[in-house]
Amino acid sequence: MLINTAPEPATQCPLCDQDNQCAVATGRESSNCWCMQASLDNAAKQQAANRSGPPRCICPKCGRVTT
Ligand SMILES: [Zn+2]
């Protein structure tokens, strides 16, 4: 287990480390966030919640339910 790694920025998806496009993380209104208009994948949310460290938003690519 690695210790003392630098905390990932809140703007990065915990699943793929890409920009999660979270409005809150970039200081904008949460009502502007993509997740407010999309339905989120529960499995992805669960995976993100299981990651260590502070909770972070997942990105549209990982979180959006594709039907
Ligand atoms: Zn992602």
N, CA, C, O and the ligand as a Tripos MOL2 file, in Angstrom:
@<TRIPOS>MOLECULE
protein
  269   267    68     0     0
PROTEIN
NO_CHARGES

@<TRIPOS>ATOM
      1 N           0.8420   -1.2010    0.0000 N.3       1 MET1
      2 CA          0.0000    0.0000    0.0000 C.3       1 MET1
      3 C           0.8720    1.2440    0.0000 C.2       1 MET1
      4 O           1.7450    1.4000    0.8530 O.2       1 MET1
      5 N           0.6380    2.0990   -0.9290 N.am      2 LEU2
      6 CA          1.3820    3.3480   -0.9820 C.3       2 LEU2
      7 C           0.9030    4.2860    0.1150 C.2       2 LEU2
      8 O          -0.2870    4.3540    0.4230 O.2       2 LEU2
      9 N           1.8440    5.0020    0.6920 N.am      3 ILE3
     10 CA          1.4580    6.0050    1.6730 C.3       3 ILE3
     11 C           1.8670    7.3890    1.1910 C.2       3 ILE3
     12 O           2.8130    7.5600    0.4230 O.2       3 ILE3
     13 N           1.1170    8.3610    1.6740 N.am      4 ASN4
     14 CA          1.4950    9.7450    1.4450 C.3       4 ASN4
     15 C           1.5620   10.1470   -0.0200 C.2       4 ASN4
     16 O           2.3660   11.0040   -0.3850 O.2       4 ASN4
     17 N           0.7520    9.5580   -0.8450 N.am      5 THR5
     18 CA          0.6870   10.0360   -2.2230 C.3       5 THR5
     19 C          -0.0640   11.3590   -2.2500 C.2       5 THR5
     20 O          -0.9330   11.6000   -1.4130 O.2       5 THR5
     21 N           0.2610   12.1880   -3.1800 N.am      6 ALA6
     22 CA         -0.4180   13.4730   -3.2900 C.3       6 ALA6
     23 C          -1.8980   13.2330   -3.5840 C.2       6 ALA6
     24 O          -2.2490   12.3790   -4.3980 O.2       6 ALA6
     25 N          -2.7400   13.9800   -2.9260 N.am      7 PRO7
     26 CA         -4.1660   13.8110   -3.1790 C.3       7 PRO7
     27 C          -4.5140   14.2110   -4.6150 C.2       7 PRO7
     28 O          -4.0480   15.2320   -5.1210 O.2       7 PRO7
     29 N          -5.3210   13.4050   -5.2410 N.am      8 GLU8
     30 CA         -5.7380   13.7540   -6.5880 C.3       8 GLU8
     31 C          -6.6430   14.9790   -6.5390 C.2       8 GLU8
     32 O          -7.4170   15.1440   -5.5960 O.2       8 GLU8
     33 N          -6.5510   15.8270   -7.5380 N.am      9 PRO9
     34 CA         -7.4470   16.9790   -7.5600 C.3       9 PRO9
     35 C          -8.9010   16.5490   -7.6670 C.2       9 PRO9
     36 O          -9.2180   15.5170   -8.2590 O.2       9 PRO9
     37 N          -9.7770   17.3540   -7.0860 N.am     10 ALA10
     38 CA        -11.1990   17.0190   -7.0700 C.3      10 ALA10
     39 C         -11.8120   17.0270   -8.4620 C.2      10 ALA10
     40 O         -12.9400   16.5790   -8.6690 O.2      10 ALA10
     41 N         -11.0390   17.5470   -9.4120 N.am     11 THR11
     42 CA        -11.5530   17.6300  -10.7710 C.3      11 THR11
     43 C         -11.2770   16.3710  -11.5800 C.2      11 THR11
     44 O         -11.6210   16.2920  -12.7590 O.2      11 THR11
     45 N         -10.6430   15.3700  -10.9290 N.am     12 GLN12
     46 CA        -10.3190   14.1470  -11.6620 C.3      12 GLN12
     47 C         -11.2440   12.9950  -11.2720 C.2      12 GLN12
     48 O         -11.5460   12.7840  -10.0970 O.2      12 GLN12
     49 N         -11.6760   12.2680  -12.2770 N.am     13 CYS13
     50 CA        -12.5060   11.0960  -12.0480 C.3      13 CYS13
     51 C         -11.7110   10.0380  -11.2790 C.2      13 CYS13
     52 O         -10.5860    9.7260  -11.6680 O.2      13 CYS13
     53 N         -12.2680    9.4770  -10.1920 N.am     14 PRO14
     54 CA        -11.5430    8.4650   -9.4200 C.3      14 PRO14
     55 C         -11.4030    7.1520  -10.1690 C.2      14 PRO14
     56 O         -10.5960    6.3090   -9.7750 O.2      14 PRO14
     57 N         -12.1490    6.9570  -11.2170 N.am     15 LEU15
     58 CA        -12.1230    5.6850  -11.9310 C.3      15 LEU15
     59 C         -11.1450    5.7050  -13.0960 C.2      15 LEU15
     60 O         -10.4890    4.6970  -13.3610 O.2      15 LEU15
     61 N         -11.0320    6.8390  -13.8040 N.am     16 CYS16
     62 CA        -10.1650    6.8710  -14.9810 C.3      16 CYS16
     63 C          -9.1420    7.9990  -14.9400 C.2      16 CYS16
     64 O          -8.3260    8.1280  -15.8520 O.2      16 CYS16
     65 N          -9.1790    8.8220  -13.8800 N.am     17 ASP17
     66 CA         -8.2390    9.9330  -13.7040 C.3      17 ASP17
     67 C          -8.3140   10.9900  -14.8010 C.2      17 ASP17
     68 O          -7.3790   11.7690  -14.9820 O.2      17 ASP17
     69 N          -9.4120   11.0150  -15.5210 N.am     18 GLN18
     70 CA         -9.6230   12.0850  -16.4920 C.3      18 GLN18
     71 C         -10.4730   13.1790  -15.8550 C.2      18 GLN18
     72 O         -11.0190   12.9990  -14.7670 O.2      18 GLN18
     73 N         -10.5770   14.2920  -16.5300 N.am     19 ASP19
     74 CA        -11.4010   15.4000  -16.0560 C.3      19 ASP19
     75 C         -12.8470   14.9410  -15.8670 C.2      19 ASP19
     76 O         -13.4810   14.4480  -16.8000 O.2      19 ASP19
     77 N         -13.3530   15.1100  -14.6510 N.am     20 ASN20
     78 CA        -14.7200   14.6360  -14.4000 C.3      20 ASN20
     79 C         -15.7850   15.6770  -14.7520 C.2      20 ASN20
     80 O         -16.9830   15.4150  -14.6470 O.2      20 ASN20
     81 N         -15.3310   16.8550  -15.1700 N.am     21 GLN21
     82 CA        -16.2460   17.9250  -15.5890 C.3      21 GLN21
     83 C         -17.2480   18.2880  -14.5070 C.2      21 GLN21
     84 O         -18.3620   18.7210  -14.8020 O.2      21 GLN21
     85 N         -16.8490   18.1110  -13.2510 N.am     22 CYS22
     86 CA        -17.7330   18.4380  -12.1430 C.3      22 CYS22
     87 C         -17.7970   19.9510  -11.9630 C.2      22 CYS22
     88 O         -16.7690   20.6140  -11.8260 O.2      22 CYS22
     89 N         -19.0150   20.4890  -11.9640 N.am     23 ALA23
     90 CA        -19.1710   21.9340  -11.8160 C.3      23 ALA23
     91 C         -18.7360   22.3790  -10.4280 C.2      23 ALA23
     92 O         -18.1230   23.4360  -10.2780 O.2      23 ALA23
     93 N         -19.0440   21.5870   -9.4220 N.am     24 VAL24
     94 CA        -18.7110   21.9640   -8.0520 C.3      24 VAL24
     95 C         -17.1990   22.0300   -7.8540 C.2      24 VAL24
     96 O         -16.6960   22.9340   -7.1860 O.2      24 VAL24
     97 N         -16.4740   21.0680   -8.4380 N.am     25 ALA25
     98 CA        -15.0280   21.0170   -8.2790 C.3      25 ALA25
     99 C         -14.3380   22.2110   -8.9180 C.2      25 ALA25
    100 O         -13.2420   22.5950   -8.5090 O.2      25 ALA25
    101 N         -14.9710   22.7880   -9.9080 N.am     26 THR26
    102 CA        -14.3800   23.9560  -10.5610 C.3      26 THR26
    103 C         -15.0290   25.2580  -10.0850 C.2      26 THR26
    104 O         -14.8400   26.3120  -10.6930 O.2      26 THR26
    105 N         -15.7900   25.1750   -9.0020 N.am     27 GLY27
    106 CA        -16.3120   26.3690   -8.3790 C.3      27 GLY27
    107 C         -17.5780   26.9360   -8.9970 C.2      27 GLY27
    108 O         -17.9420   28.0880   -8.7590 O.2      27 GLY27
    109 N         -18.2420   26.1120   -9.7910 N.am     28 ARG28
    110 CA        -19.4950   26.5710  -10.3850 C.3      28 ARG28
    111 C         -20.6870   25.9870   -9.6340 C.2      28 ARG28
    112 O         -20.5240   25.1530   -8.7440 O.2      28 ARG28
    113 N         -21.8930   26.4380  -10.0020 N.am     29 GLU29
    114 CA        -23.1020   25.9490   -9.3620 C.3      29 GLU29
    115 C         -23.2910   24.4550   -9.6230 C.2      29 GLU29
    116 O         -23.1010   23.9770  -10.7410 O.2      29 GLU29
    117 N         -23.6730   23.7230   -8.5610 N.am     30 SER30
    118 CA        -23.8800   22.2860   -8.7340 C.3      30 SER30
    119 C         -25.0210   22.0060   -9.6980 C.2      30 SER30
    120 O         -25.0860   20.9320  -10.2950 O.2      30 SER30
    121 N         -25.9240   22.9750   -9.8500 N.am     31 SER31
    122 CA        -27.0300   22.7730  -10.7790 C.3      31 SER31
    123 C         -26.5520   22.7960  -12.2220 C.2      31 SER31
    124 O         -27.2690   22.3670  -13.1260 O.2      31 SER31
    125 N         -25.3370   23.2980  -12.4400 N.am     32 ASN32
    126 CA        -24.7610   23.2960  -13.7810 C.3      32 ASN32
    127 C         -24.0050   22.0200  -14.0970 C.2      32 ASN32
    128 O         -23.5350   21.8370  -15.2200 O.2      32 ASN32
    129 N         -23.8850   21.1360  -13.1180 N.am     33 CYS33
    130 CA        -23.0660   19.9480  -13.3210 C.3      33 CYS33
    131 C         -23.7590   18.9490  -14.2470 C.2      33 CYS33
    132 O         -24.9810   18.8030  -14.2330 O.2      33 CYS33
    133 N         -22.9510   18.2750  -15.0410 N.am     34 TRP34
    134 CA        -23.5000   17.3140  -16.0030 C.3      34 TRP34
    135 C         -24.3320   16.2430  -15.3130 C.2      34 TRP34
    136 O         -25.2810   15.7080  -15.8850 O.2      34 TRP34
    137 N         -23.9530   15.9370  -14.0580 N.am     35 CYS35
    138 CA        -24.6290   14.8240  -13.3730 C.3      35 CYS35
    139 C         -26.0730   15.1690  -13.0400 C.2      35 CYS35
    140 O         -26.8740   14.2750  -12.7680 O.2      35 CYS35
    141 N         -26.4120   16.4470  -13.0580 N.am     36 MET36
    142 CA        -27.7880   16.8180  -12.7750 C.3      36 MET36
    143 C         -28.7090   16.4910  -13.9360 C.2      36 MET36
    144 O         -29.9140   16.3180  -13.7540 O.2      36 MET36
    145 N         -28.1350   16.4070  -15.1390 N.am     37 GLN37
    146 CA        -28.9440   16.1140  -16.3200 C.3      37 GLN37
    147 C         -28.8560   14.6600  -16.7550 C.2      37 GLN37
    148 O         -29.5980   14.2220  -17.6350 O.2      37 GLN37
    149 N         -27.9490   13.9130  -16.1360 N.am     38 ALA38
    150 CA        -27.7400   12.5420  -16.5700 C.3      38 ALA38
    151 C         -28.1620   11.5740  -15.4860 C.2      38 ALA38
    152 O         -28.1620   11.9160  -14.3040 O.2      38 ALA38
    153 N         -28.5190   10.3770  -15.8840 N.am     39 SER39
    154 CA        -28.7180    9.3370  -14.8870 C.3      39 SER39
    155 C         -27.3870    8.6290  -14.6900 C.2      39 SER39
    156 O         -26.6920    8.2950  -15.6500 O.2      39 SER39
    157 N         -27.0470    8.4070  -13.4240 N.am     40 LEU40
    158 CA        -25.7230    7.8950  -13.1000 C.3      40 LEU40
    159 C         -25.7470    6.3760  -12.9230 C.2      40 LEU40
    160 O         -26.7170    5.7940  -12.4370 O.2      40 LEU40
    161 N         -24.6640    5.7790  -13.3290 N.am     41 ASP41
    162 CA        -24.5160    4.3360  -13.2120 C.3      41 ASP41
    163 C         -24.2120    3.9650  -11.7660 C.2      41 ASP41
    164 O         -23.2180    4.4170  -11.1980 O.2      41 ASP41
    165 N         -25.0690    3.1470  -11.1780 N.am     42 ASN42
    166 CA        -24.9110    2.8080   -9.7640 C.3      42 ASN42
    167 C         -23.6220    2.0560   -9.4890 C.2      42 ASN42
    168 O         -22.9870    2.2700   -8.4560 O.2      42 ASN42
    169 N         -23.2320    1.1850  -10.3960 N.am     43 ALA43
    170 CA        -22.0030    0.4150  -10.2010 C.3      43 ALA43
    171 C         -20.7920    1.3440  -10.1930 C.2      43 ALA43
    172 O         -19.8690    1.1630   -9.4000 O.2      43 ALA43
    173 N         -20.8020    2.3300  -11.0700 N.am     44 ALA44
    174 CA        -19.7010    3.2890  -11.1320 C.3      44 ALA44
    175 C         -19.6590    4.1350   -9.8670 C.2      44 ALA44
    176 O         -18.5890    4.4200   -9.3300 O.2      44 ALA44
    177 N         -20.8410    4.5330   -9.4000 N.am     45 LYS45
    178 CA        -20.9050    5.3060   -8.1650 C.3      45 LYS45
    179 C         -20.3610    4.5000   -7.0010 C.2      45 LYS45
    180 O         -19.6330    5.0190   -6.1540 O.2      45 LYS45
    181 N         -20.7240    3.2210   -6.9680 N.am     46 GLN46
    182 CA        -20.2620    2.3380   -5.9000 C.3      46 GLN46
    183 C         -18.7450    2.1950   -5.9370 C.2      46 GLN46
    184 O         -18.0790    2.2480   -4.9030 O.2      46 GLN46
    185 N         -18.2080    2.0110   -7.1460 N.am     47 GLN47
    186 CA        -16.7640    1.8920   -7.3190 C.3      47 GLN47
    187 C         -16.0470    3.1380   -6.8380 C.2      47 GLN47
    188 O         -15.0140    3.0570   -6.1740 O.2      47 GLN47
    189 N         -16.6050    4.2920   -7.1780 N.am     48 ALA48
    190 CA        -16.0050    5.5520   -6.7770 C.3      48 ALA48
    191 C         -16.0390    5.7100   -5.2610 C.2      48 ALA48
    192 O         -15.1010    6.2260   -4.6550 O.2      48 ALA48
    193 N         -17.1370    5.2560   -4.6610 N.am     49 ALA49
    194 CA        -17.2860    5.3740   -3.2130 C.3      49 ALA49
    195 C         -16.3040    4.4770   -2.4880 C.2      49 ALA49
    196 O         -15.9150    4.7580   -1.3550 O.2      49 ALA49
    197 N         -15.9000    3.3930   -3.1420 N.am     50 ASN50
    198 CA        -14.9760    2.4490   -2.5250 C.3      50 ASN50
    199 C         -13.5240    2.8980   -2.6070 C.2      50 ASN50
    200 O         -12.6610    2.3210   -1.9450 O.2      50 ASN50
    201 N         -13.2450    3.9110   -3.4060 N.am     51 ARG51
    202 CA        -11.8860    4.4110   -3.5070 C.3      51 ARG51
    203 C         -11.5090    5.1480   -2.2340 C.2      51 ARG51
    204 O         -12.3430    5.8020   -1.6070 O.2      51 ARG51
    205 N         -10.2390    5.0340   -1.8620 N.am     52 SER52
    206 CA         -9.8000    5.7410   -0.6640 C.3      52 SER52
    207 C          -9.6600    7.2300   -0.9450 C.2      52 SER52
    208 O          -9.6470    7.6640   -2.0970 O.2      52 SER52
    209 N          -9.5590    7.9940    0.1180 N.am     53 GLY53
    210 CA         -9.3950    9.4280   -0.0440 C.3      53 GLY53
    211 C         -10.7340   10.1400   -0.0520 C.2      53 GLY53
    212 O         -11.7850    9.5140    0.0830 O.2      53 GLY53
    213 N         -10.6860   11.4440   -0.2090 N.am     54 PRO54
    214 CA        -11.9100   12.2330   -0.2020 C.3      54 PRO54
    215 C         -12.7860   11.8690   -1.3900 C.2      54 PRO54
    216 O         -12.2770   11.5200   -2.4550 O.2      54 PRO54
    217 N         -14.0920   11.9480   -1.2140 N.am     55 PRO55
    218 CA        -14.9920   11.6170   -2.3200 C.3      55 PRO55
    219 C         -14.8090   12.5730   -3.4890 C.2      55 PRO55
    220 O         -14.6570   13.7820   -3.3150 O.2      55 PRO55
    221 N         -14.8290   12.0010   -4.6730 N.am     56 ARG56
    222 CA        -14.6930   12.8250   -5.8780 C.3      56 ARG56
    223 C         -15.7860   12.4620   -6.8590 C.2      56 ARG56
    224 O         -16.3350   11.3610   -6.8300 O.2      56 ARG56
    225 N         -16.0870   13.4060   -7.7240 N.am     57 CYS57
    226 CA        -17.0570   13.1410   -8.7800 C.3      57 CYS57
    227 C         -16.4730   12.1680   -9.8070 C.2      57 CYS57
    228 O         -15.2680   12.1490  -10.0580 O.2      57 CYS57
    229 N         -17.3430   11.3810  -10.3790 N.am     58 ILE58
    230 CA        -16.9210   10.5730  -11.5180 C.3      58 ILE58
    231 C         -17.2150   11.3420  -12.7930 C.2      58 ILE58
    232 O         -18.0380   12.2570  -12.7980 O.2      58 ILE58
    233 N         -16.5450   10.9720  -13.8700 N.am     59 CYS59
    234 CA        -16.6960   11.7070  -15.1210 C.3      59 CYS59
    235 C         -17.8990   11.1730  -15.9090 C.2      59 CYS59
    236 O         -18.3820   10.0730  -15.6430 O.2      59 CYS59
    237 N         -18.3720   11.9510  -16.8680 N.am     60 PRO60
    238 CA        -19.5280   11.5080  -17.6640 C.3      60 PRO60
    239 C         -19.2900   10.1770  -18.3600 C.2      60 PRO60
    240 O         -20.2130    9.3790  -18.5190 O.2      60 PRO60
    241 N         -18.0600    9.9420  -18.7720 N.am     61 LYS61
    242 CA        -17.7590    8.7140  -19.5030 C.3      61 LYS61
    243 C         -17.9640    7.4830  -18.6180 C.2      61 LYS61
    244 O         -18.5270    6.4780  -19.0530 O.2      61 LYS61
    245 N         -17.5030    7.5770  -17.3830 N.am     62 CYS62
    246 CA        -17.6320    6.4520  -16.4600 C.3      62 CYS62
    247 C         -19.0160    6.3990  -15.8290 C.2      62 CYS62
    248 O         -19.5500    5.3150  -15.5890 O.2      62 CYS62
    249 N         -19.5980    7.5610  -15.5590 N.am     63 GLY63
    250 CA        -20.7940    7.5980  -14.7240 C.3      63 GLY63
    251 C         -22.1020    7.5550  -15.4670 C.2      63 GLY63
    252 O         -23.1140    7.1100  -14.9260 O.2      63 GLY63
    253 N         -22.0960    8.0120  -16.7030 N.am     64 ARG64
    254 CA        -23.3600    8.1090  -17.4140 C.3      64 ARG64
    255 C         -23.8410    6.7380  -17.8560 C.2      64 ARG64
    256 O         -23.0770    5.9430  -18.4020 O.2      64 ARG64
    257 N         -25.1040    6.4760  -17.6160 N.am     65 VAL65
    258 CA        -25.6830    5.2180  -18.0470 C.3      65 VAL65
    259 C         -25.8940    5.2420  -19.5490 C.2      65 VAL65
    260 O         -26.5850    6.1090  -20.0860 O.2      65 VAL65
    261 N         -25.2910    4.2820  -20.2080 N.am     66 THR66
    262 CA        -25.4630    4.1940  -21.6520 C.3      66 THR66
    263 C         -26.4940    3.1300  -21.9680 C.2      66 THR66
    264 O         -26.3490    1.9690  -21.5850 O.2      66 THR66
    265 N         -27.5180    3.5320  -22.6600 N.am     67 THR67
    266 CA        -28.5790    2.5840  -22.9810 C.3      67 THR67
    267 C         -28.6650    2.3610  -24.4770 C.2      67 THR67
    268 O         -29.5050    1.5900  -24.9390 O.2      67 THR67
    269 ZN        -14.1130    8.5210  -15.4390 Zn       68 ZN68
@<TRIPOS>BOND
     1     1     2 1
     2     2     3 1
     3     3     4 2
     4     3     5 am
     5     5     6 1
     6     6     7 1
     7     7     8 2
     8     7     9 am
     9     9    10 1
    10    10    11 1
    11    11    12 2
    12    11    13 am
    13    13    14 1
    14    14    15 1
    15    15    16 2
    16    15    17 am
    17    17    18 1
    18    18    19 1
    19    19    20 2
    20    19    21 am
    21    21    22 1
    22    22    23 1
    23    23    24 2
    24    23    25 am
    25    25    26 1
    26    26    27 1
    27    27    28 2
    28    27    29 am
    29    29    30 1
    30    30    31 1
    31    31    32 2
    32    31    33 am
    33    33    34 1
    34    34    35 1
    35    35    36 2
    36    35    37 am
    37    37    38 1
    38    38    39 1
    39    39    40 2
    40    39    41 am
    41    41    42 1
    42    42    43 1
    43    43    44 2
    44    43    45 am
    45    45    46 1
    46    46    47 1
    47    47    48 2
    48    47    49 am
    49    49    50 1
    50    50    51 1
    51    51    52 2
    52    51    53 am
    53    53    54 1
    54    54    55 1
    55    55    56 2
    56    55    57 am
    57    57    58 1
    58    58    59 1
    59    59    60 2
    60    59    61 am
    61    61    62 1
    62    62    63 1
    63    63    64 2
    64    63    65 am
    65    65    66 1
    66    66    67 1
    67    67    68 2
    68    67    69 am
    69    69    70 1
    70    70    71 1
    71    71    72 2
    72    71    73 am
    73    73    74 1
    74    74    75 1
    75    75    76 2
    76    75    77 am
    77    77    78 1
    78    78    79 1
    79    79    80 2
    80    79    81 am
    81    81    82 1
    82    82    83 1
    83    83    84 2
    84    83    85 am
    85    85    86 1
    86    86    87 1
    87    87    88 2
    88    87    89 am
    89    89    90 1
    90    90    91 1
    91    91    92 2
    92    91    93 am
    93    93    94 1
    94    94    95 1
    95    95    96 2
    96    95    97 am
    97    97    98 1
    98    98    99 1
    99    99   100 2
   100    99   101 am
   101   101   102 1
   102   102   103 1
   103   103   104 2
   104   103   105 am
   105   105   106 1
   106   106   107 1
   107   107   108 2
   108   107   109 am
   109   109   110 1
   110   110   111 1
   111   111   112 2
   112   111   113 am
   113   113   114 1
   114   114   115 1
   115   115   116 2
   116   115   117 am
   117   117   118 1
   118   118   119 1
   119   119   120 2
   120   119   121 am
   121   121   122 1
   122   122   123 1
   123   123   124 2
   124   123   125 am
   125   125   126 1
   126   126   127 1
   127   127   128 2
   128   127   129 am
   129   129   130 1
   130   130   131 1
   131   131   132 2
   132   131   133 am
   133   133   134 1
   134   134   135 1
   135   135   136 2
   136   135   137 am
   137   137   138 1
   138   138   139 1
   139   139   140 2
   140   139   141 am
   141   141   142 1
   142   142   143 1
   143   143   144 2
   144   143   145 am
   145   145   146 1
   146   146   147 1
   147   147   148 2
   148   147   149 am
   149   149   150 1
   150   150   151 1
   151   151   152 2
   152   151   153 am
   153   153   154 1
   154   154   155 1
   155   155   156 2
   156   155   157 am
   157   157   158 1
   158   158   159 1
   159   159   160 2
   160   159   161 am
   161   161   162 1
   162   162   163 1
   163   163   164 2
   164   163   165 am
   165   165   166 1
   166   166   167 1
   167   167   168 2
   168   167   169 am
   169   169   170 1
   170   170   171 1
   171   171   172 2
   172   171   173 am
   173   173   174 1
   174   174   175 1
   175   175   176 2
   176   175   177 am
   177   177   178 1
   178   178   179 1
   179   179   180 2
   180   179   181 am
   181   181   182 1
   182   182   183 1
   183   183   184 2
   184   183   185 am
   185   185   186 1
   186   186   187 1
   187   187   188 2
   188   187   189 am
   189   189   190 1
   190   190   191 1
   191   191   192 2
   192   191   193 am
   193   193   194 1
   194   194   195 1
   195   195   196 2
   196   195   197 am
   197   197   198 1
   198   198   199 1
   199   199   200 2
   200   199   201 am
   201   201   202 1
   202   202   203 1
   203   203   204 2
   204   203   205 am
   205   205   206 1
   206   206   207 1
   207   207   208 2
   208   207   209 am
   209   209   210 1
   210   210   211 1
   211   211   212 2
   212   211   213 am
   213   213   214 1
   214   214   215 1
   215   215   216 2
   216   215   217 am
   217   217   218 1
   218   218   219 1
   219   219   220 2
   220   219   221 am
   221   221   222 1
   222   222   223 1
   223   223   224 2
   224   223   225 am
   225   225   226 1
   226   226   227 1
   227   227   228 2
   228   227   229 am
   229   229   230 1
   230   230   231 1
   231   231   232 2
   232   231   233 am
   233   233   234 1
   234   234   235 1
   235   235   236 2
   236   235   237 am
   237   237   238 1
   238   238   239 1
   239   239   240 2
   240   239   241 am
   241   241   242 1
   242   242   243 1
   243   243   244 2
   244   243   245 am
   245   245   246 1
   246   246   247 1
   247   247   248 2
   248   247   249 am
   249   249   250 1
   250   250   251 1
   251   251   252 2
   252   251   253 am
   253   253   254 1
   254   254   255 1
   255   255   256 2
   256   255   257 am
   257   257   258 1
   258   258   259 1
   259   259   260 2
   260   259   261 am
   261   261   262 1
   262   262   263 1
   263   263   264 2
   264   263   265 am
   265   265   266 1
   266   266   267 1
   267   267   268 2
@<TRIPOS>SUBSTRUCTURE
     1 MET1         2 RESIDUE 1 A MET
     2 LEU2         6 RESIDUE 1 A LEU
     3 ILE3        10 RESIDUE 1 A ILE
     4 ASN4        14 RESIDUE 1 A ASN
     5 THR5        18 RESIDUE 1 A THR
     6 ALA6        22 RESIDUE 1 A ALA
     7 PRO7        26 RESIDUE 1 A PRO
     8 GLU8        30 RESIDUE 1 A GLU
     9 PRO9        34 RESIDUE 1 A PRO
    10 ALA10       38 RESIDUE 1 A ALA
    11 THR11       42 RESIDUE 1 A THR
    12 GLN12       46 RESIDUE 1 A GLN
    13 CYS13       50 RESIDUE 1 A CYS
    14 PRO14       54 RESIDUE 1 A PRO
    15 LEU15       58 RESIDUE 1 A LEU
    16 CYS16       62 RESIDUE 1 A CYS
    17 ASP17       66 RESIDUE 1 A ASP
    18 GLN18       70 RESIDUE 1 A GLN
    19 ASP19       74 RESIDUE 1 A ASP
    20 ASN20       78 RESIDUE 1 A ASN
    21 GLN21       82 RESIDUE 1 A GLN
    22 CYS22       86 RESIDUE 1 A CYS
    23 ALA23       90 RESIDUE 1 A ALA
    24 VAL24       94 RESIDUE 1 A VAL
    25 ALA25       98 RESIDUE 1 A ALA
    26 THR26      102 RESIDUE 1 A THR
    27 GLY27      106 RESIDUE 1 A GLY
    28 ARG28      110 RESIDUE 1 A ARG
    29 GLU29      114 RESIDUE 1 A GLU
    30 SER30      118 RESIDUE 1 A SER
    31 SER31      122 RESIDUE 1 A SER
    32 ASN32      126 RESIDUE 1 A ASN
    33 CYS33      130 RESIDUE 1 A CYS
    34 TRP34      134 RESIDUE 1 A TRP
    35 CYS35      138 RESIDUE 1 A CYS
    36 MET36      142 RESIDUE 1 A MET
    37 GLN37      146 RESIDUE 1 A GLN
    38 ALA38      150 RESIDUE 1 A ALA
    39 SER39      154 RESIDUE 1 A SER
    40 LEU40      158 RESIDUE 1 A LEU
    41 ASP41      162 RESIDUE 1 A ASP
    42 ASN42      166 RESIDUE 1 A ASN
    43 ALA43      170 RESIDUE 1 A ALA
    44 ALA44      174 RESIDUE 1 A ALA
    45 LYS45      178 RESIDUE 1 A LYS
    46 GLN46      182 RESIDUE 1 A GLN
    47 GLN47      186 RESIDUE 1 A GLN
    48 ALA48      190 RESIDUE 1 A ALA
    49 ALA49      194 RESIDUE 1 A ALA
    50 ASN50      198 RESIDUE 1 A ASN
    51 ARG51      202 RESIDUE 1 A ARG
    52 SER52      206 RESIDUE 1 A SER
    53 GLY53      210 RESIDUE 1 A GLY
    54 PRO54      214 RESIDUE 1 A PRO
    55 PRO55      218 RESIDUE 1 A PRO
    56 ARG56      222 RESIDUE 1 A ARG
    57 CYS57      226 RESIDUE 1 A CYS
    58 ILE58      230 RESIDUE 1 A ILE
    59 CYS59      234 RESIDUE 1 A CYS
    60 PRO60      238 RESIDUE 1 A PRO
    61 LYS61      242 RESIDUE 1 A LYS
    62 CYS62      246 RESIDUE 1 A CYS
    63 GLY63      250 RESIDUE 1 A GLY
    64 ARG64      254 RESIDUE 1 A ARG
    65 VAL65      258 RESIDUE 1 A VAL
    66 THR66      262 RESIDUE 1 A THR
    67 THR67      266 RESIDUE 1 A THR
    68 ZN68       269 GROUP 0 **** ****
